[in-house]
């Protein structure tokens, strides 16, 4: 904490934000997005990076952001340096090459030397994003099945079999994703409720696919 106090020049607002979010991903960067400080334990546990690795190899925040998110994030950072604070969501690369979704909030401050710095506090929302994405896929799949079922009255048997098999394949993929999430013991109450909602949609899909079984026509 002494290192942070020195960087922040005892800025009580900044220190309060850091202490309240000490278990999240916290970084302080300069105007070129070079790392000045990271809270090493969350960075190591969540992303797989040690402080020595990032600093000795002169890695910057830019190196960790997904290429598709880099442009919007740089624009957001520029806004932050002008407006004082911003927030958003980006994909951040882990040391193993995979990406996680991080919801962040940024705030500028002036350090003890009078230089402008950017405090970034981020939370890993990958599971939350996956659940939302899965829910969207389920809803879209239900709509697709509903629409196709209406068309089936004028469809021949071979086309029906093809449609059924395609939808069953999509359904199986979604179902496997759902099952993988259900095995996680660290989901929040909101995430658990989302999974219950998804499961209810899953049951509806099962019933619709049962109706679409060509063997029953």
N, C-alpha and C positions, 0 to 999 in steps of 0.2 A: 504493500500500500504506500510505502514511503516513496517508491519510484513514481507512482501515479501522482502523489501530492506534489512532487518536484516538477513534474511535467505540467500539471494544471495550475501551478502557482497558487495552490490553496483556493482555487475557484470552488466555492461551496456547492454551487448548482451542479457542476460537472462531477465533483466527488460524490455527491448524493446519488446521481444517476448511475455511477459506476458501482457504488456499494449496494444499491437496490437490485442490480442486475449482475452481481458478481459471478453467478453460475452460467451466464450466457456468453456468447462469443463477443468479446470486447476488443476493439482495436483503436489505436490512435494513429492517424496518418497525417503527413504534411500535404502541402498543396499539389504535390506531384504524385500523391497516393502511395508514397513510400511509408513502410511501417516504421513507427516510432515506438510503439508499445503494443503488446498483445497480452491477454491473460492466458498464460501458457497451458494450464490444465484443460480448460474447455477446448482450446484449439487442438490440443493433442488428442483428447478423447473423441471429439466430434469430427475433426478433419484429418488427424494423423500427422500434424506438423508440430515440430518442436520450435521453440524460439530460436535456438542456435541455427537450425536449418534455414529458417526464413531470413534471418539477419545475415548469416555468413554467406549465403548464396544470393544475397541482395534481391530476394523475391519481393515484389510489390503486390498491392491488392489487385492490380490489373492482371497479374499472372494467374490469379485464382478464380477469376470470374469467367463464366461461360461466354464464348465469343458472341453468341446471339444477344446476350444481356449487357455486353460491355458498353456499347454506344449509349443506350438509355441510362446506364448507371453513371457514366462519365458526365452526361448532361445533368443528371440528378445531383452529382457532387458539385458541379459548377453552380447550380441553383443554391445548394446548401451554403457554399462559401459566400454567396451574395445575400441570401435570405435568412441564414442562420440555422435552419433546420429543414430536413426532408425525411421521407420514409418510403419504403417500397419493398419489393421482393426480387431476389436474384438467385441464380444458380451458382453455387460455389464448388470448385473442384477439390475433392479429397486427395490425399497423397497416393491412393491406389488408382486414381484416374476417374473414379465415378463422381457424380455430382449430387449435391443435396440442395433442397430449396431453403433459402434463408430469408426470413422477414426481418428487415432492419429499420432502425431509426438513427438518424445522424444529427449531430449538433456541432456547431463551430465554437471555438473558444481561443483565447489568446494565451500562449504559454508565458513562462517567466521571462523569456527573452524578447517578448513582444511579437513572436511569430504566430501566424494563424494556423490552427490545427483543427482536425476533424475527428470527433469522437463518434465511433460507430458501434452500436449495440445490436447484435443479431441473435435470432432464435431459429433453431432447426425446425422447420415446419414440413419436412418431407412427408411424414406419415399423414399429416393433415391434408396435404396437397394430393397424395395418392388416394385418400378416401374420397375427396371431392371429385377427383378425376374418375374414380371407379363409379361413383354415384351417377355422374353425367353419362358414362358409358351405358350403365344399366337403363337409365331413362330413355336414352336414344335407341337402345336395343328393343325395349318394350314398344316404342313407337313404330319401329321398323317391322316388328312382328305383327302388331295390330294392323298396319297398312297392308302388309303382304297377305295376311289372313283374309282380308276383305277381297283381295284379288283372286284368291284361290278357287272361288266358285266357277271361274271360267278358265282354269289352268289344267293342262293335261298332267297325267301321272308322273312322267319323267321330269317335267319342270318342277313339280311339287317336291319330288325327292331331292332335287338339286337345291332348292330353296331351303328345305328343312335341314339338310346337311350343313349348308353354309351358316345358318343361324345357330345350329347346335355347336359348331366349331367356335363361333364368336362367344357364345354363351359359356362354353367350357373355359375359355381364356379368362373371362371376367370372374368366373367362379373360383379358379385357382388363385387369382389375385386376392379375392375376398378371403379365402381360406388361409392364405399366408398372413394376412393382417389379423385374423382372429386368433392366431397363435401368439401374438405379441402381448406380453403381460404388463407393458408400461403405457397402455393407452389411457388417455384422460376420459373423464365421464362423458364429455361432449363427443369424443371420438367413438366411444362405445355406443352412444345413442345413434350416431351416424351409421355405424355398422348395423344396428338393429333396423334402421330405416332401409338400408341397402338390402338386408336379408329379406325384408318383407317384399321388396321389389323382385328379389331373386325367386321367391316362391311363385310370384305371378308369372315370371318368365317360364318357370318349370311347367306350370299349368298350360300356358300358351303353346309351348313346344310339344307338350303331350297331345294337344289338339291337332297340331300340325303333323304329327307322325303319319306318314303316307300309308302305313300298314292299317290305319284305322279308316281309310277312305274306300 
